[in-house]
Amino acid sequence: MNIKDQKYINENPIDYVKILKALDRFPQDVFNTIYKIIKLYVPDEIFKYYSLTDNENLNNLKFSTLENREIHLSNARDFNDPFDNRSYYFDVERLKKYKFGYFFGEGFVKENINKTRLASFSKSGVNNLPMWAHYSNNHQGYCVSYSTDLAKNPELSPSLFPVQYLEKRIDVTTYFIGFLRSIEENYEQAIKEKQDKILIDNLMLLWVLILSCYIKEEKWEYEQEFRVMKPTNVSRPEYMKANPSAIYIGDKCKDEHIFRLVNIAFTLNIPVYKMEMNLTSFDFQLVPKQIYI
């Protein structure tokens, strides 16, 4: 990423609210441009923190996934934020006035959570103490870096988007009204032409569901999160190919886990580091010390 791009990012934080407005106003024209703009925000390297606990079966599953050059994608309901994938809301009563308004009932949000799987990363690097504490079991786990270069990670890179942090949830009622009006018009047209299928050419429902996966409450901003999303109606939705660049072992990681991670790094032919406190530094800093194998 060049200096000009970084200057643009600093002056223009990602804004999915504006993106939804643009997609609603210019549905046929702006997606490719918007996608290119979003990808400007993706750094050259991202980091994923992993916890290791007393559950050795789960630990071994994580080790195997790493060794297989994959990442695991979870359902949002299993995340630590209860509002994950629930960053939007709508006025049920206003939508009920439309012929197909029943589609947006009370359980709509919960039902659609089950249609995607997600994996989270951070751009904060390996010296983020809260990330080690919260997501690597108080430094007993490890962190893995991944290149976002398309050639190195052809499955991971295209679907990697930054997370936007907001103070309030998004009201998407007007987008859903537009969707319902479009469905009604196409329904009347199908009846008139004696067709047994309704054309759905309004994609705002899809855009809301996709982009809401990348919106969280602002208190999570310290994570500097990036995400990949995968629909559940594809093959192996719970896994995605991801070639790691390096492994960073937590300061309090157990010896047997260190041994396993070093062996994995050797197998994958990537560098491995052990995080250590710099006791001679003036700041609160962890330093990665390479383990030569």
Secondary structure, DSSP 8 states (H G I E B T S, - for coil): --HHHHHHHHHS---HHHHHHHHHHSTTTSHHHHHHHHHHT--SEEEEEE---S-HHHHHHHHHHHHTTEEE-B-GGGSS-TTTT--EE--HHHHTTSTTGGGS-TTHHHHHHTTEEEEEEESS-S--HHHHHHHTTTTTSEEEEEE--TTT-TTTGGG-EE-EEESS-EE-HHHHHHHHHHHHHHHHHHHHTT-SS------HHHHHHHHGGGEEEGGGGGG-EEEEEEETTSSSTTEEE--EEEEEE-TT--HHHHHHHHHHHHHHT--EEEEEE-TTSSS--EEEEEE--
